[in-house]
């Protein structure tokens, strides 16, 4: 990469980091991207949720390749940081800031790579798209679904962090709620009631004893309690009549909404039968949040897993192109959930993940992106474009 291009990439990355864009508040970011895409000669459109999708058209007859990166971030607490979360400070070959790794660095690399690829390969066949999606941190894949319906891509590259590995799968994610219903009583006479918290504790043990589900490539389908609440609260001298626990369930390929809940509901039914007058409900959480456009984004919190084989032609072609560009690109998978849940997990679109930085930098205090990773990602996105659009 020339020094001129490297300088342009770094400047764009820093510009994006300087704009605060918590989920649901991405409007200023999208206005900035409109300016960038106009200056770079892209066509673009903004959808009802507020995601912006840019387009470079090549010769007719080729495939549609979509690069996807989300522009929302989780919040940051400046008091906890040594660096200003929106300062984009550079130090020792790193750019610091909220979203640097998750994933404004990747978005900047995608935008610049698309520009440079079109300049270097003016006769490419097909269509090159770049979606900068909103609300991914809240609803993996929901906003991306709007993009997929509009673009109808043949191939998708997810830009989430892979440390320049080529990811060919990911575990999905479900948010599951368990509710226990008992009967209130004075805590001096607990036998007169049914303690919903005690019931829930037994249910948690039942869930721990369920058979483990595992995929040889993706790993374990874990179930982790992440939140618990009871009523009445505060419980002053009263046996609680209600308890609610939220679980994070990491999903494997082949698992469906029905198959995941089936063993949990069976365990709950068995337990409830030993508590006459008690009840237990198991269901998926349903989320709803306002977008900066005024639209409401909502959906069931079930985001499926996906994976493709190393022997797939498109995987082999993409990996070879990356290696020809000097990027080893070992094959791997995401442990967290991405927009790939919609593109690959639901729509079945041929999808890979490739991005700068290791996964574990996402959402951290003093988040950063290394310049070497940033530039490597930009070169990699050009190589992936070549693999699909120059065959």
C-alpha positions as CSV (number, residue, x, y, z in Angstrom):
1,X,0.0,0.0,0.0
2,X,1.4,3.4,-1.0
3,X,2.1,6.0,1.7
4,X,-0.7,8.2,0.3
5,X,-3.3,5.4,0.6
6,X,-2.1,4.5,4.1
7,X,-2.4,8.1,5.2
8,X,-5.9,8.3,3.8
9,X,-7.0,5.0,5.5
10,X,-5.6,6.1,8.9
11,X,-7.3,9.5,8.6
12,X,-10.7,8.0,7.8
13,X,-10.4,5.5,10.6
14,X,-9.7,8.3,13.1
15,X,-12.5,10.4,11.7
16,X,-15.0,7.6,12.3
17,X,-13.7,6.9,15.8
18,X,-14.2,10.6,16.7
19,X,-17.9,10.3,16.1
20,X,-19.9,8.8,19.0
21,X,-22.4,6.3,17.6
22,X,-23.9,4.2,20.4
23,X,-26.6,1.9,19.1
24,X,-29.6,3.9,18.1
25,X,-27.6,7.1,17.8
26,X,-25.8,6.5,14.5
27,X,-27.2,9.5,12.7
28,X,-24.1,11.7,12.8
29,X,-22.0,8.8,11.6
30,X,-24.2,8.1,8.6
31,X,-24.0,11.8,7.7
32,X,-20.3,11.6,7.7
33,X,-20.4,8.4,5.6
34,X,-22.6,10.2,3.0
35,X,-19.8,12.8,2.6
36,X,-17.1,10.1,2.3
37,X,-19.1,8.0,-0.2
38,X,-19.8,11.1,-2.3
39,X,-16.1,12.1,-2.3
40,X,-15.1,8.6,-3.2
41,X,-17.6,8.4,-6.1
42,X,-19.9,5.8,-4.6
43,X,-23.7,5.6,-5.1
44,X,-25.5,5.1,-1.8
45,X,-28.8,4.8,-0.1
46,X,-30.0,4.9,3.5
47,X,-32.8,2.4,4.5
48,X,-35.6,2.8,7.0
49,X,-33.4,1.7,10.0
50,X,-30.7,4.1,9.1
51,X,-28.0,1.8,7.6
52,X,-26.2,3.2,4.6
53,X,-25.2,1.0,1.7
54,X,-22.7,2.1,-0.9
55,X,-22.3,0.7,-4.4
56,X,-19.6,0.5,-7.1
57,X,-20.9,-1.0,-10.4
58,X,-18.7,-3.1,-12.6
59,X,-19.4,-4.8,-15.9
60,X,-22.7,-6.7,-16.3
61,X,-22.8,-10.4,-15.8
62,X,-20.7,-10.7,-12.6
63,X,-21.7,-11.6,-9.0
64,X,-22.8,-9.2,-6.2
65,X,-20.2,-9.0,-3.4
66,X,-21.3,-7.3,-0.2
67,X,-18.9,-6.1,2.5
68,X,-20.7,-5.6,5.8
69,X,-19.6,-3.6,8.9
70,X,-21.7,-2.2,11.7
71,X,-21.2,1.4,12.7
72,X,-22.8,1.3,16.1
73,X,-20.8,0.7,19.3
74,X,-21.4,-0.2,22.9
75,X,-21.2,2.8,25.3
76,X,-18.0,3.9,26.9
77,X,-17.4,5.4,30.3
78,X,-14.6,8.1,29.8
79,X,-13.7,8.0,33.5
80,X,-12.5,4.4,33.1
81,X,-10.2,5.2,30.1
82,X,-6.7,6.5,29.9
83,X,-7.4,7.6,26.4
84,X,-10.4,9.7,25.3
85,X,-12.9,7.1,23.9
86,X,-13.6,9.5,21.0
87,X,-10.2,11.1,20.7
88,X,-8.7,8.6,18.1
89,X,-5.4,9.2,19.8
90,X,-2.4,7.6,18.1
91,X,0.4,6.0,20.2
92,X,3.0,3.3,19.5
93,X,1.4,2.2,16.3
94,X,-2.1,2.0,17.7
95,X,-5.3,4.1,17.3
96,X,-7.3,4.3,20.5
97,X,-11.1,4.8,20.8
98,X,-14.4,3.2,21.3
99,X,-15.2,1.1,18.2
100,X,-11.6,1.1,17.0
101,X,-11.6,-2.7,16.8
102,X,-15.4,-3.2,16.9
103,X,-15.5,-2.1,14.2
104,X,-14.8,1.3,12.8
105,X,-11.3,0.3,11.8
106,X,-12.7,-2.5,9.7
107,X,-15.3,-0.1,8.2
108,X,-12.6,2.4,7.2
109,X,-10.5,-0.4,5.7
110,X,-13.5,-1.7,3.7
111,X,-14.4,1.8,2.3
112,X,-10.8,2.5,1.3
113,X,-10.4,-1.0,-0.1
114,X,-13.5,-0.7,-2.3
115,X,-12.2,2.6,-3.6
116,X,-8.7,1.3,-4.3
117,X,-10.0,-2.0,-5.8
118,X,-12.2,0.0,-8.3
119,X,-9.3,2.2,-9.2
120,X,-6.9,-0.7,-9.7
121,X,-9.4,-3.0,-11.5
122,X,-11.7,-0.7,-13.6
123,X,-12.9,-3.7,-15.7
124,X,-14.2,-5.8,-12.8
125,X,-17.3,-7.8,-13.4
126,X,-20.3,-7.6,-11.1
127,X,-21.3,-5.3,-8.3
128,X,-19.4,-4.2,-5.2
129,X,-21.5,-3.2,-2.2
130,X,-20.6,-1.9,1.2
131,X,-23.2,-1.8,4.0
132,X,-22.6,0.2,7.2
133,X,-25.3,-1.2,9.4
134,X,-26.9,0.1,12.6
135,X,-28.1,-1.5,15.8
136,X,-25.9,-4.6,15.4
137,X,-24.8,-4.5,19.0
138,X,-28.5,-4.8,20.0
139,X,-29.9,-7.0,17.2
140,X,-27.4,-9.0,15.3
141,X,-28.6,-9.4,11.8
142,X,-32.0,-7.5,12.0
143,X,-30.8,-4.4,10.2
144,X,-28.6,-6.5,8.0
145,X,-31.7,-8.4,6.9
146,X,-33.0,-5.1,5.4
147,X,-29.7,-4.8,3.5
148,X,-29.9,-8.4,2.3
149,X,-33.4,-7.9,0.9
150,X,-32.4,-4.8,-1.0
151,X,-29.0,-5.9,-2.4
152,X,-29.6,-9.7,-2.7
153,X,-25.8,-10.4,-2.6
154,X,-24.2,-13.6,-3.9
155,X,-21.3,-13.3,-1.4
156,X,-20.9,-11.5,1.9
157,X,-17.7,-10.6,3.8
158,X,-18.3,-9.8,7.5
159,X,-15.7,-7.4,8.7
160,X,-15.8,-8.3,12.4
161,X,-12.4,-8.9,14.1
162,X,-10.6,-12.1,13.0
163,X,-6.9,-10.9,13.4
164,X,-6.7,-11.4,9.6
165,X,-7.8,-15.0,9.8
166,X,-10.5,-16.2,7.4
167,X,-13.6,-17.2,9.4
168,X,-15.9,-19.6,7.9
169,X,-18.5,-20.0,10.7
170,X,-19.8,-18.6,13.9
171,X,-21.9,-19.7,16.9
172,X,-25.3,-18.1,17.0
173,X,-26.9,-16.5,20.0
174,X,-30.3,-16.7,21.8
175,X,-31.6,-14.8,24.7
176,X,-33.8,-17.2,26.7
177,X,-36.0,-16.3,29.7
178,X,-37.2,-18.6,32.4
179,X,-40.0,-17.4,34.8
180,X,-41.0,-19.2,38.0
181,X,-44.3,-18.5,39.6
182,X,-44.8,-19.5,43.2
183,X,-47.0,-18.2,46.1
184,X,-46.2,-15.4,48.5
185,X,-46.1,-16.0,52.2
186,X,-44.6,-14.4,55.3
187,X,-41.0,-15.6,55.6
188,X,-41.6,-16.6,59.2
189,X,-43.9,-19.3,57.7
190,X,-42.3,-20.2,54.4
191,X,-44.2,-23.5,54.2
192,X,-47.4,-21.6,53.6
193,X,-46.0,-20.3,50.3
194,X,-44.1,-21.5,47.3
195,X,-40.7,-19.8,47.1
196,X,-40.1,-18.9,43.4
197,X,-36.4,-18.3,44.0
198,X,-35.9,-21.7,45.5
199,X,-37.8,-23.2,42.5
200,X,-35.6,-21.3,40.1
201,X,-32.4,-22.5,41.9
202,X,-33.6,-26.1,41.3
203,X,-34.3,-25.3,37.7
204,X,-30.8,-23.9,37.2
205,X,-29.4,-27.2,38.6
206,X,-31.6,-29.1,36.2
207,X,-30.3,-27.1,33.3
208,X,-26.7,-27.7,34.4
209,X,-27.3,-31.4,34.3
210,X,-28.6,-31.4,30.7
211,X,-26.5,-33.2,28.1
212,X,-23.8,-31.0,26.5
213,X,-24.3,-30.1,22.9
214,X,-21.1,-29.6,20.9
215,X,-19.9,-29.0,17.3
216,X,-16.5,-30.2,16.4
217,X,-15.6,-26.9,14.6
218,X,-17.7,-24.3,16.5
219,X,-17.4,-25.7,20.0
220,X,-20.0,-25.9,22.8
221,X,-23.5,-24.7,22.8
222,X,-23.3,-23.1,26.2
223,X,-26.1,-21.9,28.4
224,X,-25.1,-19.1,30.8
225,X,-27.4,-17.2,33.3
226,X,-26.8,-13.5,32.9
227,X,-29.5,-11.8,34.9
228,X,-31.9,-12.7,37.8
229,X,-34.7,-10.8,39.5
230,X,-37.5,-11.6,41.9
231,X,-40.7,-10.1,43.2
232,X,-41.6,-8.6,45.5
233,X,-38.5,-6.5,45.7
234,X,-37.2,-5.7,48.1
235,X,-38.3,-8.9,49.7
236,X,-38.9,-7.8,53.3
237,X,-40.1,-10.8,55.3
238,X,-41.8,-12.3,52.4
239,X,-41.4,-15.5,50.3
240,X,-41.0,-14.3,46.7
241,X,-43.8,-15.3,44.4
242,X,-41.9,-14.6,41.2
243,X,-38.4,-15.1,39.8
244,X,-37.0,-14.4,36.3
245,X,-33.7,-15.5,34.9
246,X,-32.2,-14.5,31.6
247,X,-29.9,-16.9,29.8
248,X,-27.4,-16.4,27.0
249,X,-27.4,-19.6,24.8
250,X,-24.7,-19.9,22.2
251,X,-26.1,-21.8,19.2
252,X,-24.7,-24.4,16.9
253,X,-25.6,-25.1,13.3
254,X,-28.7,-27.2,12.9
255,X,-30.3,-25.9,16.1
256,X,-33.7,-24.3,15.7
257,X,-36.0,-22.2,17.8
258,X,-38.0,-25.4,18.7
259,X,-35.0,-27.7,19.3
260,X,-33.2,-25.4,21.7
261,X,-36.2,-24.8,23.9
262,X,-37.4,-28.5,23.9
263,X,-35.0,-29.9,26.6
264,X,-35.4,-26.7,28.7
265,X,-39.1,-26.9,28.7
266,X,-39.1,-30.6,29.5
267,X,-36.9,-30.0,32.5
268,X,-39.1,-27.2,33.7
269,X,-42.2,-29.3,33.3
270,X,-40.7,-32.1,35.4
271,X,-39.7,-29.7,38.1
272,X,-43.0,-27.8,38.2
273,X,-44.8,-31.1,38.6
274,X,-43.2,-31.6,42.0
275,X,-44.5,-28.1,43.2
276,X,-48.3,-28.3,43.1
277,X,-49.6,-24.8,42.5
278,X,-46.4,-23.5,41.0
279,X,-45.6,-22.8,37.3
280,X,-42.6,-22.3,35.1
281,X,-42.4,-20.7,31.6
282,X,-39.5,-20.8,29.2
283,X,-39.4,-18.6,26.1
284,X,-37.2,-16.3,23.9
285,X,-36.8,-12.7,24.7
286,X,-38.2,-10.2,22.3
287,X,-36.4,-6.9,21.8
288,X,-37.5,-3.5,20.6
289,X,-35.5,-0.3,20.3
290,X,-35.9,3.0,18.5
291,X,-33.6,3.9,15.6
292,X,-32.3,7.3,14.9
293,X,-34.6,7.5,11.9
294,X,-37.7,7.2,14.0
295,X,-38.3,3.6,13.0
296,X,-38.4,0.8,15.6
297,X,-36.2,-2.2,15.2
298,X,-37.4,-5.3,16.8
299,X,-37.3,-9.1,16.8
300,X,-37.1,-12.4,18.6
301,X,-33.6,-12.7,20.2
302,X,-32.7,-15.8,18.2
303,X,-29.7,-15.4,15.9
304,X,-28.7,-18.8,14.3
305,X,-25.2,-20.2,13.8
306,X,-23.6,-20.9,10.4
307,X,-20.6,-22.5,8.9
308,X,-19.1,-23.4,5.5
309,X,-16.6,-26.1,4.6
310,X,-13.0,-25.4,3.9
311,X,-13.5,-27.3,0.6
312,X,-16.1,-24.9,-0.7
313,X,-14.9,-23.3,-4.0
314,X,-15.6,-19.7,-2.8
315,X,-13.7,-20.3,0.5
316,X,-10.7,-21.8,-1.4
317,X,-10.7,-18.9,-3.9
318,X,-10.8,-16.3,-1.2
319,X,-8.1,-17.9,0.9
320,X,-5.8,-18.3,-2.1
321,X,-6.3,-14.6,-3.1
322,X,-5.5,-13.5,0.5
323,X,-2.4,-15.7,0.5
324,X,-1.3,-14.3,-2.8
325,X,-1.5,-10.9,-1.2
326,X,0.9,-12.0,1.6
327,X,-1.8,-12.7,4.2
328,X,-1.6,-16.3,5.6
329,X,-5.4,-16.3,6.4
330,X,-5.7,-19.4,8.6
331,X,-9.2,-20.8,8.7
332,X,-11.1,-20.1,11.9
333,X,-14.6,-19.1,13.3
334,X,-16.2,-16.4,15.5
335,X,-17.0,-17.3,19.1
336,X,-19.4,-14.3,19.3
337,X,-22.4,-13.5,17.2
338,X,-22.3,-11.3,14.0
339,X,-24.5,-10.1,11.2
340,X,-23.6,-13.3,9.5
341,X,-26.5,-14.9,11.5
342,X,-28.8,-13.2,9.0
343,X,-26.8,-13.4,5.8
344,X,-25.6,-17.0,6.3
345,X,-27.6,-18.5,9.2
346,X,-31.0,-17.5,7.8
347,X,-30.6,-16.5,4.2
348,X,-27.9,-19.2,3.3
349,X,-25.7,-16.6,1.5
350,X,-22.1,-17.7,1.0
351,X,-20.4,-15.7,3.8
352,X,-16.9,-15.4,5.4
353,X,-15.5,-13.2,8.1
354,X,-12.3,-11.3,7.8
355,X,-11.2,-8.3,9.8
356,X,-8.5,-6.6,11.8
357,X,-7.7,-7.1,15.5
358,X,-8.3,-10.0,17.8
359,X,-11.8,-10.7,19.1
360,X,-11.0,-9.9,22.7
361,X,-10.4,-6.2,22.1
362,X,-14.1,-5.6,21.4
363,X,-16.0,-3.7,24.1
364,X,-12.9,-3.2,26.2
365,X,-11.6,-0.1,28.1
366,X,-8.9,1.6,26.0
367,X,-10.0,-0.3,22.9
368,X,-7.5,0.1,20.1
369,X,-6.6,-1.0,16.6
370,X,-3.0,-1.6,15.5
371,X,-1.9,0.1,12.3
372,X,-0.5,-3.1,10.9
373,X,-3.8,-4.8,11.3
374,X,-5.7,-1.9,9.8
375,X,-3.5,-1.8,6.7
376,X,-3.5,-5.6,6.5
377,X,-7.3,-5.6,6.5
378,X,-7.5,-3.1,3.7
379,X,-5.2,-5.2,1.6
380,X,-7.2,-8.2,2.4
381,X,-10.5,-6.7,1.4
382,X,-9.0,-5.8,-2.0
383,X,-7.8,-9.4,-2.3
384,X,-11.2,-10.8,-1.4
385,X,-12.8,-8.5,-4.0
386,X,-10.4,-9.7,-6.6
387,X,-11.2,-13.4,-5.8
388,X,-14.9,-12.8,-6.5
389,X,-15.1,-10.1,-9.1
390,X,-12.0,-10.7,-11.2
391,X,-12.5,-14.4,-12.0
